[in-house]
């Protein structure tokens, strides 16, 4: 084996790391427009060419998206998120829901045995917002509230890998929830039994309730035909 003296990170690598940290930390959320090149150059104390190379690298990695004549926007929070999003853009809704079922059923089982009082409260708040949005017929708010409920459930597992993976999957989940709401023709799938089972610490009941919820959505989706997620409204 031939070893060479390690070199210090280049300026471009350092800028890439700082921009990535800003994105991952939520300073620039998905969909946000990042500061223009001159501003970044002055803020970071580096040349514009260095900033340009760093932005290009993160664009290639899928974290950023350059829009001609408009600027650069955050597309994903990590390389994994970017790769997942690119793959899922051409996936069929049924495929997304099948993977979603696998993640959420296991999350419900773990959450029932690991949840804290704070987790139970977060799930209850998310459930109330979800039900209120559905009752009010506010579809966009319902999609966000439904995703918040499931995210709170996943976070109650206290499994960092599962939580990170679920967050990376969230863009496709948002599309699948929105599509499922349309396909179910405004017949909601109650989530109260899931929350109750987790609060009671009953892993088996939480697993059954989550499985039943996703099975009902999958059955409705399959009956309507397979379609790409990209065809749905985000």
C-alpha positions as CSV (number, residue, x, y, z in Angstrom):
1,X,0.0,0.0,0.0
2,X,1.3,3.4,-0.9
3,X,0.3,6.2,1.4
4,X,0.7,9.9,0.7
5,X,0.7,12.9,3.0
6,X,-2.8,14.1,3.5
7,X,-3.5,17.6,2.1
8,X,-5.6,20.2,3.8
9,X,-9.1,20.7,2.4
10,X,-9.3,23.1,-0.5
11,X,-11.2,26.3,-0.2
12,X,-13.9,24.8,-2.4
13,X,-14.3,21.9,-0.1
14,X,-14.6,24.2,2.9
15,X,-17.2,26.3,1.2
16,X,-19.1,23.1,0.2
17,X,-19.1,22.0,3.8
18,X,-20.4,25.3,5.1
19,X,-23.2,25.5,2.5
20,X,-24.1,21.9,3.2
21,X,-24.3,22.6,6.9
22,X,-26.5,25.6,6.3
23,X,-28.9,23.4,4.3
24,X,-28.9,20.5,6.7
25,X,-29.3,22.7,9.7
26,X,-32.4,24.3,8.3
27,X,-30.9,27.7,7.7
28,X,-32.0,27.4,4.1
29,X,-35.0,25.1,4.0
30,X,-36.1,23.1,1.0
31,X,-37.6,25.4,-1.6
32,X,-35.7,28.4,-0.3
33,X,-33.6,30.6,-2.6
34,X,-30.0,30.8,-1.4
35,X,-28.1,34.2,-1.3
36,X,-26.7,35.3,-4.7
37,X,-23.1,34.6,-5.6
38,X,-21.7,38.0,-4.7
39,X,-23.3,37.9,-1.2
40,X,-21.9,34.4,-0.5
41,X,-18.5,35.4,-1.7
42,X,-18.4,38.4,0.6
43,X,-19.9,36.5,3.6
44,X,-17.5,33.6,3.2
45,X,-14.5,35.7,2.4
46,X,-13.6,33.8,-0.8
47,X,-13.6,34.5,-4.5
48,X,-16.7,34.2,-6.6
49,X,-15.1,31.3,-8.6
50,X,-14.8,29.3,-5.4
51,X,-18.4,29.9,-4.6
52,X,-19.4,29.0,-8.1
53,X,-17.6,25.7,-7.9
54,X,-19.1,24.9,-4.5
55,X,-22.6,25.6,-5.7
56,X,-22.0,23.6,-8.9
57,X,-20.9,20.6,-6.8
58,X,-23.9,20.8,-4.5
59,X,-26.2,21.1,-7.6
60,X,-24.6,18.0,-9.1
61,X,-25.2,16.2,-5.7
62,X,-28.8,17.1,-5.9
63,X,-29.0,19.5,-2.9
64,X,-29.3,22.7,-5.0
65,X,-31.1,23.5,-8.2
66,X,-30.1,26.4,-10.5
67,X,-33.0,28.1,-12.3
68,X,-31.9,30.2,-15.2
69,X,-32.5,33.9,-14.7
70,X,-34.0,33.3,-11.2
71,X,-31.3,32.0,-8.9
72,X,-30.4,28.9,-7.0
73,X,-32.8,27.0,-4.8
74,X,-32.5,24.3,-2.1
75,X,-33.8,21.0,-3.6
76,X,-32.9,18.5,-0.8
77,X,-31.3,18.5,2.6
78,X,-28.6,15.9,1.9
79,X,-27.0,13.8,-0.9
80,X,-29.2,10.9,0.2
81,X,-32.3,13.1,0.1
82,X,-31.4,14.3,-3.3
83,X,-30.8,10.8,-4.6
84,X,-34.0,9.5,-3.1
85,X,-36.0,12.5,-4.5
86,X,-34.6,11.9,-8.0
87,X,-35.4,8.2,-7.9
88,X,-38.9,8.8,-6.5
89,X,-39.8,11.4,-9.1
90,X,-40.4,8.5,-11.6
91,X,-41.8,6.0,-9.1
92,X,-45.4,4.9,-9.2
93,X,-47.6,5.9,-6.3
94,X,-48.3,2.3,-5.3
95,X,-44.5,1.7,-5.0
96,X,-44.1,4.8,-2.8
97,X,-47.0,3.7,-0.6
98,X,-45.6,0.1,-0.2
99,X,-42.3,1.5,1.0
100,X,-44.1,4.0,3.2
101,X,-46.0,1.1,4.8
102,X,-42.8,-0.7,5.6
103,X,-41.3,2.3,7.3
104,X,-44.3,3.4,9.2
105,X,-45.4,0.0,10.5
106,X,-42.0,-0.7,12.0
107,X,-41.9,2.9,13.3
108,X,-45.2,2.4,15.1
109,X,-44.0,-0.8,16.7
110,X,-40.8,0.9,18.0
111,X,-42.6,4.1,19.0
112,X,-45.0,2.1,21.2
113,X,-42.1,0.8,23.3
114,X,-39.9,3.9,23.3
115,X,-42.2,6.9,23.4
116,X,-41.8,9.5,26.0
117,X,-44.5,11.8,27.5
118,X,-43.2,14.5,25.2
119,X,-43.6,12.2,22.2
120,X,-47.2,11.3,23.2
121,X,-48.0,15.0,23.5
122,X,-46.5,15.8,20.0
123,X,-48.4,12.9,18.4
124,X,-51.7,14.1,20.0
125,X,-51.2,17.7,18.8
126,X,-50.4,16.5,15.3
127,X,-53.4,14.2,15.3
128,X,-55.7,17.1,16.4
129,X,-54.4,19.4,13.7
130,X,-54.8,16.6,11.1
131,X,-58.4,15.9,12.0
132,X,-59.2,19.6,12.1
133,X,-57.8,20.2,8.7
134,X,-59.8,17.3,7.3
135,X,-63.0,18.5,8.9
136,X,-62.4,21.9,7.5
137,X,-61.8,20.5,4.0
138,X,-58.4,22.2,3.8
139,X,-56.6,19.7,1.6
140,X,-53.2,21.4,1.5
141,X,-53.2,21.9,5.3
142,X,-54.4,18.3,5.8
143,X,-51.4,16.9,3.7
144,X,-48.9,18.8,5.9
145,X,-50.7,17.9,9.1
146,X,-50.9,14.2,8.1
147,X,-47.2,14.2,7.4
148,X,-46.5,15.9,10.7
149,X,-48.4,13.2,12.5
150,X,-46.4,10.4,10.9
151,X,-43.2,12.3,11.4
152,X,-43.9,12.7,15.1
153,X,-44.6,9.0,15.2
154,X,-41.3,8.2,13.6
155,X,-39.4,10.6,15.9
156,X,-40.9,8.7,18.8
157,X,-38.8,5.7,17.8
158,X,-35.6,7.6,18.8
159,X,-33.9,5.7,16.0
160,X,-31.8,8.3,14.3
161,X,-31.2,6.3,11.1
162,X,-34.9,5.7,10.7
163,X,-35.8,9.3,11.4
164,X,-33.2,10.6,8.9
165,X,-34.4,8.2,6.3
166,X,-38.0,9.2,6.8
167,X,-37.2,12.9,6.6
168,X,-35.3,12.2,3.3
169,X,-38.4,10.3,2.1
170,X,-40.8,13.1,3.1
171,X,-41.1,14.9,-0.3
172,X,-42.4,11.7,-1.9
173,X,-44.5,11.0,1.1
174,X,-46.1,14.5,0.8
175,X,-47.0,13.6,-2.8
176,X,-48.4,10.2,-1.8
177,X,-50.5,11.6,1.0
178,X,-51.9,14.3,-1.3
179,X,-52.7,11.7,-4.0
180,X,-54.2,9.3,-1.5
181,X,-56.5,12.0,-0.2
182,X,-57.8,12.5,-3.7
183,X,-58.1,8.8,-4.4
184,X,-60.0,8.1,-1.2
185,X,-62.6,10.6,-2.4
186,X,-62.6,12.4,0.9
187,X,-63.1,9.2,3.0
188,X,-60.6,9.7,5.8
189,X,-58.6,6.8,7.3
190,X,-58.8,7.4,11.1
191,X,-55.4,7.7,12.8
192,X,-56.7,7.8,16.4
193,X,-56.2,4.0,16.9
194,X,-52.5,4.4,16.0
195,X,-52.0,7.2,18.5
196,X,-53.9,5.4,21.2
197,X,-51.9,2.2,20.8
198,X,-48.6,4.1,21.0
199,X,-49.7,6.0,24.1
200,X,-50.8,2.7,25.7
201,X,-47.4,1.1,24.9
202,X,-49.1,-1.7,22.9
203,X,-46.6,-2.5,20.1
204,X,-48.9,-5.2,18.6
205,X,-51.9,-2.9,18.4
206,X,-49.8,0.0,17.0
207,X,-48.5,-2.4,14.3
208,X,-52.0,-3.6,13.4
209,X,-53.5,-0.1,13.4
210,X,-50.8,1.3,11.1
211,X,-50.9,-1.7,8.8
212,X,-54.7,-1.4,8.5
213,X,-54.4,2.3,7.7
214,X,-51.8,1.9,4.9
215,X,-53.5,-1.3,3.6
216,X,-56.7,0.7,3.1
217,X,-54.9,3.5,1.3
218,X,-53.0,1.0,-0.8
219,X,-56.2,-0.9,-1.7
220,X,-57.8,2.4,-2.9
221,X,-54.7,3.4,-4.8
222,X,-54.4,0.0,-6.5
223,X,-58.1,0.1,-7.5
224,X,-57.6,3.4,-9.3
225,X,-54.6,2.2,-11.3
226,X,-50.9,2.7,-11.1
227,X,-49.6,6.1,-11.8
228,X,-46.3,8.0,-11.3
229,X,-46.0,10.2,-8.3
230,X,-44.7,13.0,-10.6
231,X,-48.3,13.1,-12.0
232,X,-49.7,14.2,-8.7
233,X,-49.7,17.7,-7.2
234,X,-47.0,18.3,-4.6
